[in-house]
Amino acid sequence: MAQDFRLLGLYNDMPTQSLQMICGLIVNTMLAAAPEILDLPPDQPLLESEMIENFVRQLQVVLLGAARWKERSRRES
């Protein structure tokens, strides 16, 4: 995923380690989403829609944060 972001021209100035961390956050969010969506009863389309919207918003927050992420040196931590 990090390589795909680079190929798309996204986060070009971001260190690879940070980009991999952000990709990990995306993957972890989707891994958390999958069982919740799969456990939904089939007759609950509104609940499914709300749940999907929530996960999309979570990913938006991750990506917006990634766009603003600035590396700090170890001394600043």
N, CA, C and O atoms as CSV, one atom per row, in Angstrom:
chain,resi,resn,atom,element,x,y,z
A,1,MET,N,N,0.832,-1.182,0.000
A,1,MET,CA,C,0.000,0.000,0.000
A,1,MET,C,C,0.880,1.251,0.000
A,1,MET,O,O,0.592,2.215,-0.709
A,2,ALA,N,N,1.941,1.234,0.787
A,2,ALA,CA,C,2.844,2.384,0.822
A,2,ALA,C,C,3.428,2.648,-0.568
A,2,ALA,O,O,3.537,3.800,-0.988
A,3,GLN,N,N,3.797,1.594,-1.274
A,3,GLN,CA,C,4.324,1.753,-2.630
A,3,GLN,C,C,3.268,2.323,-3.562
A,3,GLN,O,O,3.574,3.148,-4.424
A,4,ASP,N,N,2.029,1.888,-3.393
A,4,ASP,CA,C,0.940,2.423,-4.216
A,4,ASP,C,C,0.747,3.915,-3.955
A,4,ASP,O,O,0.552,4.689,-4.893
A,5,PHE,N,N,0.800,4.320,-2.691
A,5,PHE,CA,C,0.693,5.746,-2.377
A,5,PHE,C,C,1.813,6.528,-3.061
A,5,PHE,O,O,1.586,7.611,-3.600
A,6,ARG,N,N,3.014,5.972,-3.034
A,6,ARG,CA,C,4.150,6.635,-3.682
A,6,ARG,C,C,3.921,6.733,-5.194
A,6,ARG,O,O,4.170,7.780,-5.792
A,7,LEU,N,N,3.445,5.641,-5.814
A,7,LEU,CA,C,3.192,5.647,-7.256
A,7,LEU,C,C,2.110,6.657,-7.636
A,7,LEU,O,O,2.144,7.229,-8.725
A,8,LEU,N,N,1.159,6.872,-6.740
A,8,LEU,CA,C,0.096,7.844,-6.986
A,8,LEU,C,C,0.546,9.281,-6.706
A,8,LEU,O,O,-0.187,10.234,-6.971
A,9,GLY,N,N,1.754,9.420,-6.171
A,9,GLY,CA,C,2.262,10.755,-5.869
A,9,GLY,C,C,1.766,11.299,-4.542
A,9,GLY,O,O,1.810,12.507,-4.307
A,10,LEU,N,N,1.295,10.415,-3.676
A,10,LEU,CA,C,0.783,10.841,-2.373
A,10,LEU,C,C,1.871,10.711,-1.312
A,10,LEU,O,O,2.637,9.747,-1.307
A,11,TYR,N,N,1.929,11.671,-0.437
A,11,TYR,CA,C,2.856,11.636,0.703
A,11,TYR,C,C,4.309,11.482,0.256
A,11,TYR,O,O,5.083,10.760,0.884
A,12,ASN,N,N,4.672,12.161,-0.824
A,12,ASN,CA,C,6.021,12.035,-1.381
A,12,ASN,C,C,7.123,12.434,-0.408
A,12,ASN,O,O,8.207,11.851,-0.421
A,13,ASP,N,N,6.852,13.413,0.425
A,13,ASP,CA,C,7.883,13.908,1.341
A,13,ASP,C,C,7.917,13.151,2.660
A,13,ASP,O,O,8.751,13.440,3.518
A,14,MET,N,N,7.033,12.202,2.829
A,14,MET,CA,C,6.941,11.480,4.092
A,14,MET,C,C,7.969,10.353,4.144
A,14,MET,O,O,8.127,9.608,3.177
A,15,PRO,N,N,8.664,10.229,5.270
A,15,PRO,CA,C,9.596,9.106,5.409
A,15,PRO,C,C,8.858,7.768,5.280
A,15,PRO,O,O,7.703,7.643,5.689
A,16,THR,N,N,9.527,6.794,4.719
A,16,THR,CA,C,8.918,5.484,4.481
A,16,THR,C,C,8.380,4.870,5.765
A,16,THR,O,O,7.301,4.277,5.757
A,17,GLN,N,N,9.106,5.000,6.859
A,17,GLN,CA,C,8.658,4.424,8.128
A,17,GLN,C,C,7.310,5.017,8.560
A,17,GLN,O,O,6.442,4.291,9.046
A,18,SER,N,N,7.136,6.313,8.387
A,18,SER,CA,C,5.861,6.949,8.746
A,18,SER,C,C,4.747,6.509,7.807
A,18,SER,O,O,3.625,6.251,8.243
A,19,LEU,N,N,5.055,6.424,6.531
A,19,LEU,CA,C,4.047,5.987,5.567
A,19,LEU,C,C,3.609,4.553,5.851
A,19,LEU,O,O,2.426,4.232,5.739
A,20,GLN,N,N,4.540,3.705,6.211
A,20,GLN,CA,C,4.187,2.330,6.564
A,20,GLN,C,C,3.329,2.290,7.827
A,20,GLN,O,O,2.423,1.463,7.930
A,21,MET,N,N,3.603,3.173,8.787
A,21,MET,CA,C,2.792,3.245,9.996
A,21,MET,C,C,1.347,3.636,9.642
A,21,MET,O,O,0.395,3.063,10.172
A,22,ILE,N,N,1.200,4.602,8.755
A,22,ILE,CA,C,-0.129,5.060,8.354
A,22,ILE,C,C,-0.867,3.947,7.613
A,22,ILE,O,O,-2.061,3.742,7.830
A,23,CYS,N,N,-0.171,3.242,6.754
A,23,CYS,CA,C,-0.790,2.102,6.062
A,23,CYS,C,C,-1.216,1.042,7.068
A,23,CYS,O,O,-2.264,0.417,6.901
A,24,GLY,N,N,-0.425,0.834,8.099
A,24,GLY,CA,C,-0.796,-0.100,9.156
A,24,GLY,C,C,-2.072,0.324,9.868
A,24,GLY,O,O,-2.900,-0.519,10.211
A,25,LEU,N,N,-2.235,1.620,10.091
A,25,LEU,CA,C,-3.468,2.115,10.716
A,25,LEU,C,C,-4.677,1.841,9.822
A,25,LEU,O,O,-5.749,1.483,10.310
A,26,ILE,N,N,-4.499,2.010,8.527
A,26,ILE,CA,C,-5.592,1.739,7.587
A,26,ILE,C,C,-5.951,0.254,7.615
A,26,ILE,O,O,-7.126,-0.105,7.691
A,27,VAL,N,N,-4.947,-0.593,7.555
A,27,VAL,CA,C,-5.184,-2.043,7.565
A,27,VAL,C,C,-5.847,-2.463,8.880
A,27,VAL,O,O,-6.795,-3.249,8.868
A,28,ASN,N,N,-5.363,-1.953,10.001
A,28,ASN,CA,C,-5.951,-2.316,11.297
A,28,ASN,C,C,-7.402,-1.859,11.407
A,28,ASN,O,O,-8.235,-2.564,11.977
A,29,THR,N,N,-7.703,-0.689,10.868
A,29,THR,CA,C,-9.085,-0.203,10.881
A,29,THR,C,C,-9.989,-1.136,10.086
A,29,THR,O,O,-11.093,-1.462,10.523
A,30,MET,N,N,-9.521,-1.565,8.922
A,30,MET,CA,C,-10.338,-2.456,8.105
A,30,MET,C,C,-10.437,-3.852,8.706
A,30,MET,O,O,-11.467,-4.512,8.571
A,31,LEU,N,N,-9.378,-4.307,9.368
A,31,LEU,CA,C,-9.456,-5.610,10.043
A,31,LEU,C,C,-10.463,-5.575,11.183
A,31,LEU,O,O,-11.133,-6.572,11.454
A,32,ALA,N,N,-10.571,-4.445,11.843
A,32,ALA,CA,C,-11.576,-4.299,12.899
A,32,ALA,C,C,-12.981,-4.216,12.307
A,32,ALA,O,O,-13.942,-4.675,12.925
A,33,ALA,N,N,-13.105,-3.640,11.123
A,33,ALA,CA,C,-14.409,-3.462,10.487
A,33,ALA,C,C,-14.977,-4.774,9.964
A,33,ALA,O,O,-16.179,-5.022,10.065
A,34,ALA,N,N,-14.125,-5.599,9.416
A,34,ALA,CA,C,-14.596,-6.809,8.731
A,34,ALA,C,C,-15.485,-7.696,9.592
A,34,ALA,O,O,-16.588,-8.018,9.152
A,35,PRO,N,N,-15.078,-8.113,10.794
A,35,PRO,CA,C,-15.960,-8.996,11.561
A,35,PRO,C,C,-17.251,-8.314,11.987
A,35,PRO,O,O,-18.299,-8.954,12.071
A,36,GLU,N,N,-17.175,-7.016,12.256
A,36,GLU,CA,C,-18.394,-6.307,12.647
A,36,GLU,C,C,-19.408,-6.287,11.505
A,36,GLU,O,O,-20.604,-6.478,11.730
A,37,ILE,N,N,-18.939,-6.059,10.302
A,37,ILE,CA,C,-19.838,-6.031,9.148
A,37,ILE,C,C,-20.353,-7.437,8.844
A,37,ILE,O,O,-21.530,-7.614,8.530
A,38,LEU,N,N,-19.485,-8.421,8.937
A,38,LEU,CA,C,-19.900,-9.799,8.664
A,38,LEU,C,C,-20.898,-10.324,9.690
A,38,LEU,O,O,-21.708,-11.195,9.371
A,39,ASP,N,N,-20.851,-9.811,10.910
A,39,ASP,CA,C,-21.764,-10.255,11.966
A,39,ASP,C,C,-23.134,-9.587,11.912
A,39,ASP,O,O,-24.028,-9.950,12.677
A,40,LEU,N,N,-23.306,-8.632,11.032
A,40,LEU,CA,C,-24.600,-7.961,10.929
A,40,LEU,C,C,-25.665,-8.909,10.393
A,40,LEU,O,O,-25.391,-9.703,9.492
A,41,PRO,N,N,-26.871,-8.836,10.935
A,41,PRO,CA,C,-27.967,-9.616,10.349
A,41,PRO,C,C,-28.269,-9.100,8.935
A,41,PRO,O,O,-28.152,-7.901,8.677
A,42,PRO,N,N,-28.652,-9.992,8.028
A,42,PRO,CA,C,-28.869,-9.574,6.637
A,42,PRO,C,C,-30.048,-8.619,6.454
A,42,PRO,O,O,-30.140,-7.954,5.423
A,43,ASP,N,N,-30.931,-8.540,7.413
A,43,ASP,CA,C,-32.119,-7.694,7.264
A,43,ASP,C,C,-31.955,-6.339,7.949
A,43,ASP,O,O,-32.938,-5.746,8.393
A,44,GLN,N,N,-30.719,-5.848,8.036
A,44,GLN,CA,C,-30.453,-4.568,8.692
A,44,GLN,C,C,-29.673,-3.619,7.763
A,44,GLN,O,O,-28.557,-3.218,8.094
A,45,PRO,N,N,-30.241,-3.262,6.619
A,45,PRO,CA,C,-29.489,-2.427,5.671
A,45,PRO,C,C,-29.146,-1.041,6.235
A,45,PRO,O,O,-28.095,-0.491,5.906
A,46,LEU,N,N,-30.013,-0.472,7.075
A,46,LEU,CA,C,-29.725,0.840,7.647
A,46,LEU,C,C,-28.538,0.758,8.607
A,46,LEU,O,O,-27.654,1.614,8.589
A,47,LEU,N,N,-28.529,-0.272,9.438
A,47,LEU,CA,C,-27.424,-0.467,10.371
A,47,LEU,C,C,-26.124,-0.697,9.612
A,47,LEU,O,O,-25.079,-0.163,9.983
A,48,GLU,N,N,-26.191,-1.487,8.558
A,48,GLU,CA,C,-25.002,-1.734,7.734
A,48,GLU,C,C,-24.488,-0.437,7.122
A,48,GLU,O,O,-23.285,-0.179,7.123
A,49,SER,N,N,-25.393,0.369,6.605
A,49,SER,CA,C,-25.023,1.641,6.002
A,49,SER,C,C,-24.365,2.571,7.029
A,49,SER,O,O,-23.353,3.210,6.740
A,50,GLU,N,N,-24.948,2.637,8.220
A,50,GLU,CA,C,-24.382,3.479,9.275
A,50,GLU,C,C,-22.997,2.986,9.685
A,50,GLU,O,O,-22.094,3.789,9.923
A,51,MET,N,N,-22.832,1.683,9.768
A,51,MET,CA,C,-21.556,1.113,10.165
A,51,MET,C,C,-20.489,1.398,9.108
A,51,MET,O,O,-19.361,1.763,9.441
A,52,ILE,N,N,-20.840,1.232,7.855
A,52,ILE,CA,C,-19.894,1.499,6.770
A,52,ILE,C,C,-19.506,2.974,6.765
A,52,ILE,O,O,-18.335,3.314,6.595
A,53,GLU,N,N,-20.483,3.838,6.948
A,53,GLU,CA,C,-20.196,5.271,7.003
A,53,GLU,C,C,-19.225,5.592,8.142
A,53,GLU,O,O,-18.329,6.421,7.981
A,54,ASN,N,N,-19.402,4.944,9.277
A,54,ASN,CA,C,-18.510,5.155,10.410
A,54,ASN,C,C,-17.080,4.733,10.076
A,54,ASN,O,O,-16.130,5.446,10.400
A,55,PHE,N,N,-16.926,3.587,9.434
A,55,PHE,CA,C,-15.580,3.136,9.080
A,55,PHE,C,C,-14.948,4.028,8.011
A,55,PHE,O,O,-13.740,4.267,8.039
A,56,VAL,N,N,-15.744,4.514,7.083
A,56,VAL,CA,C,-15.227,5.450,6.077
A,56,VAL,C,C,-14.730,6.717,6.759
A,56,VAL,O,O,-13.670,7.236,6.411
A,57,ARG,N,N,-15.490,7.216,7.728
A,57,ARG,CA,C,-15.076,8.416,8.455
A,57,ARG,C,C,-13.795,8.168,9.243
A,57,ARG,O,O,-12.943,9.052,9.330
A,58,GLN,N,N,-13.652,6.982,9.816
A,58,GLN,CA,C,-12.414,6.664,10.526
A,58,GLN,C,C,-11.222,6.715,9.582
A,58,GLN,O,O,-10.170,7.252,9.930
A,59,LEU,N,N,-11.388,6.157,8.389
A,59,LEU,CA,C,-10.301,6.188,7.409
A,59,LEU,C,C,-10.011,7.613,6.943
A,59,LEU,O,O,-8.857,7.964,6.695
A,60,GLN,N,N,-11.039,8.422,6.827
A,60,GLN,CA,C,-10.834,9.822,6.463
A,60,GLN,C,C,-10.004,10.544,7.516
A,60,GLN,O,O,-9.127,11.341,7.181
A,61,VAL,N,N,-10.277,10.269,8.781
A,61,VAL,CA,C,-9.503,10.884,9.863
A,61,VAL,C,C,-8.036,10.450,9.776
A,61,VAL,O,O,-7.134,11.271,9.938
A,62,VAL,N,N,-7.803,9.174,9.524
A,62,VAL,CA,C,-6.426,8.678,9.396
A,62,VAL,C,C,-5.722,9.388,8.240
A,62,VAL,O,O,-4.587,9.842,8.390
A,63,LEU,N,N,-6.383,9.483,7.102
A,63,LEU,CA,C,-5.755,10.093,5.930
A,63,LEU,C,C,-5.575,11.604,6.084
A,63,LEU,O,O,-4.576,12.156,5.622
A,64,LEU,N,N,-6.520,12.269,6.721
A,64,LEU,CA,C,-6.354,13.699,6.986
A,64,LEU,C,C,-5.200,13.931,7.960
A,64,LEU,O,O,-4.409,14.858,7.785
A,65,GLY,N,N,-5.109,13.097,8.968
A,65,GLY,CA,C,-3.992,13.192,9.909
A,65,GLY,C,C,-2.670,12.919,9.218
A,65,GLY,O,O,-1.666,13.573,9.502
A,66,ALA,N,N,-2.670,11.955,8.314
A,66,ALA,CA,C,-1.445,11.620,7.583
A,66,ALA,C,C,-0.967,12.810,6.756
A,66,ALA,O,O,0.233,13.066,6.656
A,67,ALA,N,N,-1.911,13.528,6.169
A,67,ALA,CA,C,-1.550,14.678,5.345
A,67,ALA,C,C,-0.891,15.779,6.172
A,67,ALA,O,O,-0.099,16.560,5.644
A,68,ARG,N,N,-1.210,15.847,7.461
A,68,ARG,CA,C,-0.662,16.882,8.340
A,68,ARG,C,C,0.508,16.388,9.186
A,68,ARG,O,O,1.110,17.168,9.924
A,69,TRP,N,N,0.836,15.101,9.085
A,69,TRP,CA,C,1.858,14.493,9.930
A,69,TRP,C,C,3.221,15.104,9.649
A,69,TRP,O,O,3.636,15.229,8.497
A,70,LYS,N,N,3.904,15.477,10.704
A,70,LYS,CA,C,5.273,15.982,10.606
A,70,LYS,C,C,6.141,15.145,11.531
A,70,LYS,O,O,5.802,14.937,12.696
A,71,GLU,N,N,7.245,14.674,11.013
A,71,GLU,CA,C,8.183,13.914,11.830
A,71,GLU,C,C,8.859,14.833,12.821
A,71,GLU,O,O,9.197,15.975,12.508
A,72,ARG,N,N,9.051,14.319,14.021
A,72,ARG,CA,C,9.819,15.052,15.021
A,72,ARG,C,C,11.096,14.265,15.304
A,72,ARG,O,O,11.119,13.035,15.256
A,73,SER,N,N,12.123,14.991,15.591
A,73,SER,CA,C,13.363,14.298,15.938
A,73,SER,C,C,13.183,13.663,17.309
A,73,SER,O,O,12.294,14.065,18.060
A,74,ARG,N,N,13.988,12.704,17.641
A,74,ARG,CA,C,13.900,12.006,18.926
A,74,ARG,C,C,14.082,12.976,20.089
A,74,ARG,O,O,13.510,12.767,21.159
A,75,ARG,N,N,14.860,14.020,19.898
A,75,ARG,CA,C,15.094,14.999,20.958
A,75,ARG,C,C,13.843,15.797,21.293
A,75,ARG,O,O,13.667,16.210,22.439
A,76,GLU,N,N,12.972,16.021,20.316
A,76,GLU,CA,C,11.752,16.800,20.527
A,76,GLU,C,C,10.686,15.992,21.256
A,76,GLU,O,O,9.769,16.576,21.833
A,77,SER,N,N,10.781,14.683,21.245
A,77,SER,CA,C,9.754,13.816,21.832
A,77,SER,C,C,9.702,13.944,23.330
A,77,SER,O,O,8.892,13.282,23.978
